[in-house]
Structure formats: C-alpha cells, structure tokens
Amino acid sequence: MNYAAIIAAILAVALLSSCASKVEPSHYASEKPVLDLQQYFNGTLDAWGIFQDRSGKVVKRFTVVMKCTWVGDVGTLDEDFTYSDGTTQKRIWTLRKVAPDRYIGTASDVVGEAIGITSGNALNWKYVLALPVDGKVYNMNFDDWMFLVDDRVMLNRAAMSKFGISFGEVSLSFTKRP
C-alpha cells in the first residue's frame, strides 16, 4: 500500500468519526435535580479525584477543598489541590453568568475563556488548560462534564486531548459541606 492510500484511509476514518453524534447539554434537559450553579458552588466543597492516562492507568490522585462565593452573577471558586505525592496547587476560577444557562470562566492557567452550558442536572465546560509537565507547558483541550446527583453530590469527568488525540481523563466526586 502506498503512502497516499494510507493517508486517504486515515483521513476517511477521521472524517467518519467527526460525523458521529456528539452528546450535547440539551440531552439532559429533563434530568433532575436541576443544577443551579450559583446555589451548588456556594460555600465549601470537598472533592476527591484521579487522573488516568490514555491507557487507563491512574497516574495522579488528589483531593480538593473549594471555597465558593457569589456576588450577583459573578462567582469565585478558590480551589486548593493536594496530590498524593504531597505537592499542592491553587486555582482560582472566576465565573460569570452571561445567560440563564451559560457561563464564562477564567483562571490563571486557562487559555482564553472556559465556556459553560447547563441543562437539567448537567454542566459542560469546554476550555484549554496550560498544563506544566517536566518543565514544559502544554495547552490541552478539556471537555468537562459535571452531573448533579443530589443537593450535596456532583460527579465530574473531563476528557483531555490535543489535536483530537486523547491524553487522558480526570474524574472527581464533589461533596458540598452542610
């Protein structure tokens, strides 16, 4: 098989996979309980998470304490991460409600803005995160889904990719303190 045929086959597979049906936030419109971002992310939350590489191997475990406040339609999520190797990290998100179901998020390591859409019990964020790895910084695309289970528990799964290639997933469980 010559190189032109191989490239044509790869492009055909890529084109067909791009035509596949994508999950949209609206698919969760009738799911309960309805997620009110300003209500859920208000107060202190605890989270437990893992990062799995593209093979599925868990390569990082972590906990997060989030202190969340809102003033009108602007929220601050102050996150303190502690990783299983003892390292720590801080991320402070600023969220702005720009429509009844739309949010814009910014943080120091987010490239540009995160775009969030809520529907039913779900929130979908799409953003680019600047990730430091071995002294270099890589801008990775995140497709981040959060699902409200009840008034205290939310589950989160974020797929990380670059150039359409999967690099891994982050999974978290949030619990809102009473």
Summary of the structure (lengths in Angstrom):
residues: 178
radius of gyration: 18.0
end to end distance: 63.6
largest distance: 63.9
contacts: 481
relative contact order: 0.18
helix: 13%
strand: 61%
